[in-house]
Amino acid sequence: MSGILDQTLHYFNKAADIMGLSDHIREMLASPYKSIVVQLPIEMDDGEIKVFTGYRVQHNKKRGPMKGGLRFHPSVDLNHCKSLSSLMTWKTALIDIPFGGAKGGINCDPKELSESELERITRKFTNAIASDIGPLKDIPAPDVNTNAQVMAWIMDEYSKSAGYAPGVVTGKPLDLHGSQGREAATGRGVVFICESLLEDWEQPVEGTKVVIQGFGNVGHWAAKILYDKDAKIIAVSDVSGGVYCEDGLDIPALYDFVGEGCLLKNYPDYDKISNAELLALKCDILIPAAMGRAIHKENVNSLQCRAIVEAANSPITPEADDICFEKGITVIPDILANAGGVTVSYFEWTQNIQQFNWGEEEINTRLKLKMRKGYQTVTKVAKKHNIDMRTAAFIISIGRVGKATVLTGI
């Protein structure tokens, strides 16, 4: 597989083969509805003019308004957005929320931008795509290097011409009608999937050995919630490397340390390990929560976990995925495992549209129900057809989107 788009199409076609879909139907379901590329000339703080490129790919709108994150990163390009937008289509269909898929972003490095430059770029991008987004069209959300503040700028800029419209984005600050529980939602959803898996194993969460690659928003929330449930988090890592302790790590202490801007490699206690060594640790559950393609054919045979719960997008290459299945390692695919974020985004959008608020306990209860139902549905299909859970998930998603397409008309 040469890239992330090829990888997504591989999984799509693998499921489509089992379903017996014709080439024409495959092309219709796999291809994006619309791809938007915009030029963003910006005056920098020093007076220099720089030109950035913004993208928004809208994959499918048959099951509702399109939904998906915005990432600000040097790797953002059209193919990247095409792949991730299709994953959003399958993710929202799988978890059964009334959205289609979209994804977008700006090719830039936020670390090299001041806050005022970042705001100008965000507002320029919003104006450029304003006619293509909206509460009933396409609803962006935070992703890599974007956050609640970026969503606030988008909402404000969009509202200048469209009228006050908090529902145009999700992941907003609470003071601008964001939702309780949104920050922790993806990590919490990962935990609900882990709990469902452990129930199938008839194994308690308490004492379960967990390894987490990535200690950003998703990784640290998954670690914190599992730690509070007495799971044994034996290793975590960031871009600098990881820390390891067979008896379990003090996750709150590590979070406080990282929160001060420190790297895990500089933590004064625990054994230090590389990210490669972390992936090879013996554990019950491995949670890759960093960037994609972390597990590939060169390192997959070193894995000693019973299961992988994909908190990141596309952390396993197709070749490695097949080997995991052959080795008996259960892989919970990203379109299920990390669907907690878009699920609570749906709750936020629902609250905005109806102009009322739910408390955090209600949000978490509703999220748990959605994640567990998704897990049970995928498990049932995987067992019925003796296939891996990723292929089962794609079969369910493609079936739901296909049925909506037939019902609404081609």
ROTOR-293900 format. One record per residue (C-alpha): z, y, x; residue in three letters. Coordinates in steps of 0.25 Angstrom, whole numbers. Layout:
BEGIN
<zz Z	yy Y	xx X	code ALA>
...
//
This chain:
BEGIN
<zz 0	yy 0	xx 0	code MET>
<zz -5	yy 13	xx 6	code SER>
<zz 4	yy 23	xx -2	code GLY>
<zz 13	yy 25	xx -14	code ILE>
<zz 1	yy 26	xx -24	code LEU>
<zz -4	yy 13	xx -19	code ASP>
<zz 10	yy 7	xx -21	code GLN>
<zz 11	yy 12	xx -35	code THR>
<zz -3	yy 7	xx -39	code LEU>
<zz 1	yy -7	xx -33	code HIS>
<zz 13	yy -9	xx -42	code TYR>
<zz 5	yy -3	xx -54	code PHE>
<zz -7	yy -13	xx -51	code ASN>
<zz 3	yy -25	xx -49	code LYS>
<zz 9	yy -23	xx -63	code ALA>
<zz -5	yy -20	xx -69	code ALA>
<zz -10	yy -33	xx -63	code ASP>
<zz 1	yy -41	xx -70	code ILE>
<zz -2	yy -33	xx -83	code MET>
<zz -17	yy -35	xx -82	code GLY>
<zz -21	yy -21	xx -83	code LEU>
<zz -35	yy -17	xx -82	code SER>
<zz -40	yy -8	xx -71	code ASP>
<zz -43	yy 4	xx -81	code HIS>
<zz -29	yy 3	xx -87	code ILE>
<zz -23	yy 2	xx -73	code ARG>
<zz -31	yy 15	xx -69	code GLU>
<zz -26	yy 22	xx -81	code MET>
<zz -12	yy 19	xx -79	code LEU>
<zz -11	yy 20	xx -64	code ALA>
<zz -19	yy 33	xx -63	code SER>
<zz -12	yy 47	xx -64	code PRO>
<zz -14	yy 55	xx -77	code TYR>
<zz -15	yy 68	xx -69	code LYS>
<zz -14	yy 72	xx -54	code SER>
<zz -10	yy 87	xx -51	code ILE>
<zz -11	yy 93	xx -37	code VAL>
<zz -8	yy 108	xx -35	code VAL>
<zz -8	yy 117	xx -23	code GLN>
<zz 4	yy 125	xx -21	code LEU>
<zz 3	yy 137	xx -12	code PRO>
<zz 17	yy 143	xx -9	code ILE>
<zz 21	yy 155	xx -1	code GLU>
<zz 32	yy 150	xx 9	code MET>
<zz 45	yy 158	xx 12	code ASP>
<zz 38	yy 163	xx 25	code ASP>
<zz 26	yy 168	xx 17	code GLY>
<zz 17	yy 157	xx 22	code GLU>
<zz 8	yy 150	xx 11	code ILE>
<zz 9	yy 135	xx 10	code LYS>
<zz 1	yy 126	xx 0	code VAL>
<zz 8	yy 114	xx -5	code PHE>
<zz 2	yy 103	xx -15	code THR>
<zz 9	yy 99	xx -28	code GLY>
<zz 6	yy 86	xx -36	code TYR>
<zz 9	yy 81	xx -49	code ARG>
<zz 3	yy 68	xx -54	code VAL>
<zz 5	yy 64	xx -69	code GLN>
<zz 3	yy 49	xx -70	code HIS>
<zz 5	yy 45	xx -84	code ASN>
<zz 9	yy 52	xx -97	code LYS>
<zz 7	yy 41	xx -108	code LYS>
<zz 22	yy 39	xx -109	code ARG>
<zz 27	yy 54	xx -109	code GLY>
<zz 27	yy 66	xx -100	code PRO>
<zz 25	yy 63	xx -86	code MET>
<zz 37	yy 63	xx -77	code LYS>
<zz 40	yy 62	xx -62	code GLY>
<zz 46	yy 69	xx -50	code GLY>
<zz 41	yy 80	xx -40	code LEU>
<zz 43	yy 78	xx -26	code ARG>
<zz 41	yy 88	xx -14	code PHE>
<zz 38	yy 80	xx -2	code HIS>
<zz 27	yy 80	xx 9	code PRO>
<zz 22	yy 66	xx 4	code SER>
<zz 19	yy 71	xx -10	code VAL>
<zz 4	yy 69	xx -13	code ASP>
<zz -5	yy 65	xx -24	code LEU>
<zz -4	yy 50	xx -22	code ASN>
<zz 11	yy 50	xx -21	code HIS>
<zz 12	yy 57	xx -34	code CYS>
<zz 2	yy 48	xx -41	code LYS>
<zz 10	yy 36	xx -37	code SER>
<zz 24	yy 42	xx -41	code LEU>
<zz 18	yy 47	xx -54	code SER>
<zz 14	yy 33	xx -58	code SER>
<zz 27	yy 28	xx -54	code LEU>
<zz 34	yy 38	xx -63	code MET>
<zz 25	yy 33	xx -75	code THR>
<zz 29	yy 19	xx -72	code TRP>
<zz 44	yy 23	xx -70	code LYS>
<zz 45	yy 31	xx -83	code THR>
<zz 38	yy 20	xx -91	code ALA>
<zz 47	yy 9	xx -85	code LEU>
<zz 60	yy 16	xx -88	code ILE>
<zz 54	yy 20	xx -102	code ASP>
<zz 55	yy 35	xx -102	code ILE>
<zz 44	yy 43	xx -109	code PRO>
<zz 37	yy 49	xx -97	code PHE>
<zz 24	yy 46	xx -89	code GLY>
<zz 24	yy 48	xx -74	code GLY>
<zz 21	yy 60	xx -64	code ALA>
<zz 25	yy 64	xx -50	code LYS>
<zz 22	yy 76	xx -41	code GLY>
<zz 27	yy 85	xx -30	code GLY>
<zz 23	yy 94	xx -19	code ILE>
<zz 19	yy 91	xx -5	code ASN>
<zz 29	yy 98	xx 3	code CYS>
<zz 42	yy 96	xx 11	code ASP>
<zz 53	yy 103	xx 4	code PRO>
<zz 62	yy 103	xx 17	code LYS>
<zz 52	yy 113	xx 23	code GLU>
<zz 53	yy 122	xx 11	code LEU>
<zz 63	yy 133	xx 7	code SER>
<zz 69	yy 132	xx -7	code GLU>
<zz 61	yy 144	xx -11	code SER>
<zz 48	yy 138	xx -6	code GLU>
<zz 51	yy 125	xx -14	code LEU>
<zz 53	yy 133	xx -26	code GLU>
<zz 40	yy 140	xx -25	code ARG>
<zz 33	yy 127	xx -23	code ILE>
<zz 40	yy 121	xx -35	code THR>
<zz 36	yy 132	xx -44	code ARG>
<zz 22	yy 133	xx -39	code LYS>
<zz 20	yy 118	xx -41	code PHE>
<zz 26	yy 119	xx -55	code THR>
<zz 17	yy 130	xx -59	code ASN>
<zz 5	yy 122	xx -54	code ALA>
<zz 8	yy 110	xx -62	code ILE>
<zz 15	yy 117	xx -74	code ALA>
<zz 4	yy 114	xx -84	code SER>
<zz 5	yy 99	xx -81	code ASP>
<zz 20	yy 97	xx -82	code ILE>
<zz 30	yy 100	xx -93	code GLY>
<zz 41	yy 93	xx -102	code PRO>
<zz 30	yy 85	xx -110	code LEU>
<zz 20	yy 84	xx -99	code LYS>
<zz 26	yy 81	xx -85	code ASP>
<zz 40	yy 82	xx -80	code ILE>
<zz 43	yy 83	xx -65	code PRO>
<zz 56	yy 79	xx -59	code ALA>
<zz 63	yy 79	xx -45	code PRO>
<zz 58	yy 70	xx -34	code ASP>
<zz 58	yy 70	xx -19	code VAL>
<zz 63	yy 83	xx -14	code ASN>
<zz 63	yy 90	xx -28	code THR>
<zz 76	yy 92	xx -36	code ASN>
<zz 82	yy 99	xx -48	code ALA>
<zz 80	yy 113	xx -42	code GLN>
<zz 65	yy 110	xx -41	code VAL>
<zz 65	yy 105	xx -55	code MET>
<zz 71	yy 118	xx -59	code ALA>
<zz 60	yy 126	xx -52	code TRP>
<zz 50	yy 118	xx -59	code ILE>
<zz 56	yy 119	xx -73	code MET>
<zz 58	yy 134	xx -71	code ASP>
<zz 44	yy 137	xx -67	code GLU>
<zz 38	yy 128	xx -78	code TYR>
<zz 47	yy 135	xx -88	code SER>
<zz 41	yy 149	xx -84	code LYS>
<zz 28	yy 145	xx -92	code SER>
<zz 32	yy 134	xx -101	code ALA>
<zz 45	yy 139	xx -106	code GLY>
<zz 59	yy 133	xx -103	code TYR>
<zz 56	yy 118	xx -100	code ALA>
<zz 67	yy 110	xx -93	code PRO>
<zz 60	yy 97	xx -97	code GLY>
<zz 48	yy 100	xx -87	code VAL>
<zz 56	yy 94	xx -76	code VAL>
<zz 68	yy 84	xx -75	code THR>
<zz 78	yy 84	xx -63	code GLY>
<zz 82	yy 98	xx -66	code LYS>
<zz 96	yy 104	xx -63	code PRO>
<zz 106	yy 102	xx -74	code LEU>
<zz 107	yy 117	xx -77	code ASP>
<zz 92	yy 117	xx -80	code LEU>
<zz 93	yy 105	xx -90	code HIS>
<zz 93	yy 94	xx -80	code GLY>
<zz 99	yy 80	xx -84	code SER>
<zz 113	yy 75	xx -80	code GLN>
<zz 111	yy 62	xx -71	code GLY>
<zz 97	yy 66	xx -66	code ARG>
<zz 101	yy 67	xx -51	code GLU>
<zz 107	yy 53	xx -51	code ALA>
<zz 97	yy 47	xx -60	code ALA>
<zz 88	yy 40	xx -51	code THR>
<zz 99	yy 34	xx -42	code GLY>
<zz 107	yy 30	xx -55	code ARG>
<zz 95	yy 23	xx -61	code GLY>
<zz 94	yy 15	xx -48	code VAL>
<zz 108	yy 11	xx -49	code VAL>
<zz 106	yy 7	xx -64	code PHE>
<zz 94	yy -2	xx -59	code ILE>
<zz 103	yy -8	xx -48	code CYS>
<zz 114	yy -11	xx -58	code GLU>
<zz 104	yy -18	xx -67	code SER>
<zz 99	yy -26	xx -55	code LEU>
<zz 113	yy -30	xx -51	code LEU>
<zz 116	yy -35	xx -66	code GLU>
<zz 104	yy -44	xx -65	code ASP>
<zz 110	yy -49	xx -52	code TRP>
<zz 124	yy -51	xx -59	code GLU>
<zz 129	yy -42	xx -47	code GLN>
<zz 139	yy -31	xx -49	code PRO>
<zz 135	yy -17	xx -43	code VAL>
<zz 148	yy -17	xx -36	code GLU>
<zz 146	yy -22	xx -22	code GLY>
<zz 131	yy -23	xx -23	code THR>
<zz 125	yy -19	xx -9	code LYS>
<zz 115	yy -8	xx -10	code VAL>
<zz 106	yy -1	xx 0	code VAL>
<zz 100	yy 13	xx -3	code ILE>
<zz 89	yy 19	xx 5	code GLN>
<zz 89	yy 34	xx 2	code GLY>
<zz 101	yy 43	xx -1	code PHE>
<zz 94	yy 54	xx -8	code GLY>
<zz 96	yy 57	xx -23	code ASN>
<zz 92	yy 43	xx -28	code VAL>
<zz 98	yy 35	xx -17	code GLY>
<zz 112	yy 42	xx -16	code HIS>
<zz 114	yy 42	xx -31	code TRP>
<zz 111	yy 27	xx -32	code ALA>
<zz 120	yy 25	xx -20	code ALA>
<zz 131	yy 33	xx -27	code LYS>
<zz 130	yy 27	xx -40	code ILE>
<zz 130	yy 13	xx -34	code LEU>
<zz 142	yy 16	xx -25	code TYR>
<zz 150	yy 21	xx -37	code ASP>
<zz 147	yy 7	xx -43	code LYS>
<zz 153	yy 1	xx -31	code ASP>
<zz 139	yy -5	xx -25	code ALA>
<zz 140	yy -6	xx -10	code LYS>
<zz 129	yy 4	xx -4	code ILE>
<zz 128	yy -2	xx 10	code ILE>
<zz 117	yy 8	xx 15	code ALA>
<zz 110	yy 21	xx 11	code VAL>
<zz 100	yy 29	xx 19	code SER>
<zz 93	yy 42	xx 20	code ASP>
<zz 81	yy 47	xx 28	code VAL>
<zz 90	yy 46	xx 41	code SER>
<zz 94	yy 32	xx 39	code GLY>
<zz 106	yy 25	xx 32	code GLY>
<zz 120	yy 21	xx 33	code VAL>
<zz 125	yy 7	xx 30	code TYR>
<zz 138	yy 0	xx 27	code CYS>
<zz 140	yy -14	xx 22	code GLU>
<zz 152	yy -11	xx 15	code ASP>
<zz 146	yy 0	xx 7	code GLY>
<zz 144	yy 15	xx 10	code LEU>
<zz 152	yy 27	xx 5	code ASP>
<zz 140	yy 33	xx -4	code ILE>
<zz 148	yy 46	xx -8	code PRO>
<zz 151	yy 49	xx 7	code ALA>
<zz 136	yy 47	xx 11	code LEU>
<zz 131	yy 56	xx -1	code TYR>
<zz 141	yy 67	xx 3	code ASP>
<zz 136	yy 66	xx 18	code PHE>
<zz 121	yy 66	xx 14	code VAL>
<zz 124	yy 77	xx 4	code GLY>
<zz 128	yy 86	xx 16	code GLU>
<zz 114	yy 85	xx 22	code GLY>
<zz 117	yy 74	xx 31	code CYS>
<zz 109	yy 61	xx 34	code LEU>
<zz 115	yy 47	xx 33	code LEU>
<zz 112	yy 44	xx 47	code LYS>
<zz 122	yy 54	xx 51	code ASN>
<zz 133	yy 48	xx 42	code TYR>
<zz 145	yy 45	xx 51	code PRO>
<zz 149	yy 32	xx 45	code ASP>
<zz 142	yy 19	xx 42	code TYR>
<zz 131	yy 11	xx 50	code ASP>
<zz 118	yy 18	xx 51	code LYS>
<zz 105	yy 11	xx 47	code ILE>
<zz 90	yy 15	xx 46	code SER>
<zz 83	yy 15	xx 33	code ASN>
<zz 75	yy 2	xx 38	code ALA>
<zz 88	yy -5	xx 40	code GLU>
<zz 94	yy 0	xx 27	code LEU>
<zz 83	yy -7	xx 19	code LEU>
<zz 85	yy -20	xx 26	code ALA>
<zz 100	yy -21	xx 23	code LEU>
<zz 105	yy -32	xx 15	code LYS>
<zz 109	yy -28	xx 1	code CYS>
<zz 108	yy -30	xx -14	code ASP>
<zz 100	yy -18	xx -18	code ILE>
<zz 92	yy -9	xx -9	code LEU>
<zz 88	yy 5	xx -15	code ILE>
<zz 77	yy 12	xx -8	code PRO>
<zz 79	yy 26	xx -13	code ALA>
<zz 71	yy 34	xx -2	code ALA>
<zz 56	yy 36	xx -1	code MET>
<zz 45	yy 26	xx -4	code GLY>
<zz 40	yy 14	xx 4	code ARG>
<zz 53	yy 11	xx 11	code ALA>
<zz 52	yy -4	xx 9	code ILE>
<zz 39	yy -10	xx 14	code HIS>
<zz 33	yy -22	xx 20	code LYS>
<zz 38	yy -20	xx 34	code GLU>
<zz 53	yy -19	xx 29	code ASN>
<zz 54	yy -27	xx 16	code VAL>
<zz 57	yy -40	xx 23	code ASN>
<zz 70	yy -34	xx 29	code SER>
<zz 75	yy -31	xx 15	code LEU>
<zz 88	yy -38	xx 11	code GLN>
<zz 91	yy -33	xx -2	code CYS>
<zz 91	yy -40	xx -16	code ARG>
<zz 85	yy -29	xx -23	code ALA>
<zz 78	yy -15	xx -21	code ILE>
<zz 80	yy -4	xx -31	code VAL>
<zz 69	yy 6	xx -29	code GLU>
<zz 76	yy 20	xx -30	code ALA>
<zz 64	yy 27	xx -22	code ALA>
<zz 50	yy 27	xx -27	code ASN>
<zz 41	yy 16	xx -20	code SER>
<zz 51	yy 12	xx -9	code PRO>
<zz 44	yy -2	xx -8	code ILE>
<zz 30	yy -4	xx -4	code THR>
<zz 22	yy -15	xx -13	code PRO>
<zz 21	yy -25	xx -1	code GLU>
<zz 37	yy -24	xx 1	code ALA>
<zz 39	yy -25	xx -14	code ASP>
<zz 31	yy -38	xx -15	code ASP>
<zz 40	yy -43	xx -3	code ILE>
<zz 52	yy -39	xx -10	code CYS>
<zz 48	yy -47	xx -23	code PHE>
<zz 45	yy -59	xx -14	code GLU>
<zz 59	yy -58	xx -7	code LYS>
<zz 66	yy -58	xx -20	code GLY>
<zz 70	yy -43	xx -19	code ILE>
<zz 71	yy -36	xx -32	code THR>
<zz 64	yy -23	xx -32	code VAL>
<zz 68	yy -13	xx -43	code ILE>
<zz 55	yy -4	xx -43	code PRO>
<zz 56	yy 11	xx -42	code ASP>
<zz 50	yy 14	xx -56	code ILE>
<zz 63	yy 7	xx -61	code LEU>
<zz 73	yy 9	xx -51	code ALA>
<zz 72	yy 24	xx -49	code ASN>
<zz 68	yy 28	xx -64	code ALA>
<zz 82	yy 34	xx -66	code GLY>
<zz 77	yy 48	xx -62	code GLY>
<zz 66	yy 49	xx -71	code VAL>
<zz 74	yy 43	xx -82	code THR>
<zz 85	yy 54	xx -81	code VAL>
<zz 73	yy 64	xx -80	code SER>
<zz 68	yy 58	xx -93	code TYR>
<zz 83	yy 61	xx -99	code PHE>
<zz 82	yy 75	xx -93	code GLU>
<zz 69	yy 78	xx -99	code TRP>
<zz 74	yy 72	xx -113	code THR>
<zz 86	yy 81	xx -112	code GLN>
<zz 77	yy 93	xx -109	code ASN>
<zz 67	yy 91	xx -120	code ILE>
<zz 78	yy 89	xx -131	code GLN>
<zz 87	yy 99	xx -125	code GLN>
<zz 100	yy 92	xx -124	code PHE>
<zz 108	yy 85	xx -112	code ASN>
<zz 114	yy 71	xx -109	code TRP>
<zz 126	yy 69	xx -101	code GLY>
<zz 125	yy 61	xx -88	code GLU>
<zz 132	yy 49	xx -94	code GLU>
<zz 121	yy 48	xx -105	code GLU>
<zz 110	yy 50	xx -94	code ILE>
<zz 115	yy 39	xx -86	code ASN>
<zz 117	yy 30	xx -98	code THR>
<zz 103	yy 32	xx -102	code ARG>
<zz 98	yy 30	xx -88	code LEU>
<zz 105	yy 17	xx -86	code LYS>
<zz 99	yy 12	xx -99	code LEU>
<zz 85	yy 16	xx -95	code LYS>
<zz 86	yy 10	xx -81	code MET>
<zz 92	yy -3	xx -85	code ARG>
<zz 82	yy -5	xx -96	code LYS>
<zz 71	yy -3	xx -86	code GLY>
<zz 77	yy -13	xx -77	code TYR>
<zz 78	yy -23	xx -87	code GLN>
<zz 64	yy -21	xx -92	code THR>
<zz 58	yy -23	xx -78	code VAL>
<zz 67	yy -35	xx -75	code THR>
<zz 62	yy -42	xx -88	code LYS>
<zz 47	yy -40	xx -84	code VAL>
<zz 49	yy -44	xx -70	code ALA>
<zz 56	yy -57	xx -74	code LYS>
<zz 46	yy -60	xx -85	code LYS>
<zz 34	yy -59	xx -75	code HIS>
<zz 41	yy -63	xx -62	code ASN>
<zz 37	yy -50	xx -56	code ILE>
<zz 44	yy -39	xx -47	code ASP>
<zz 51	yy -28	xx -55	code MET>
<zz 41	yy -17	xx -50	code ARG>
<zz 30	yy -24	xx -56	code THR>
<zz 38	yy -27	xx -69	code ALA>
<zz 41	yy -12	xx -69	code ALA>
<zz 27	yy -8	xx -68	code PHE>
<zz 22	yy -18	xx -79	code ILE>
<zz 32	yy -12	xx -88	code ILE>
<zz 28	yy 3	xx -85	code SER>
<zz 13	yy 0	xx -85	code ILE>
<zz 15	yy -7	xx -99	code GLY>
<zz 22	yy 5	xx -105	code ARG>
<zz 13	yy 16	xx -99	code VAL>
<zz 1	yy 7	xx -103	code GLY>
<zz 6	yy 5	xx -118	code LYS>
<zz 8	yy 20	xx -119	code ALA>
<zz -6	yy 23	xx -114	code THR>
<zz -12	yy 14	xx -124	code VAL>
<zz -3	yy 19	xx -136	code LEU>
<zz -7	yy 34	xx -132	code THR>
<zz -21	yy 31	xx -130	code GLY>
<zz -29	yy 30	xx -117	code ILE>
//
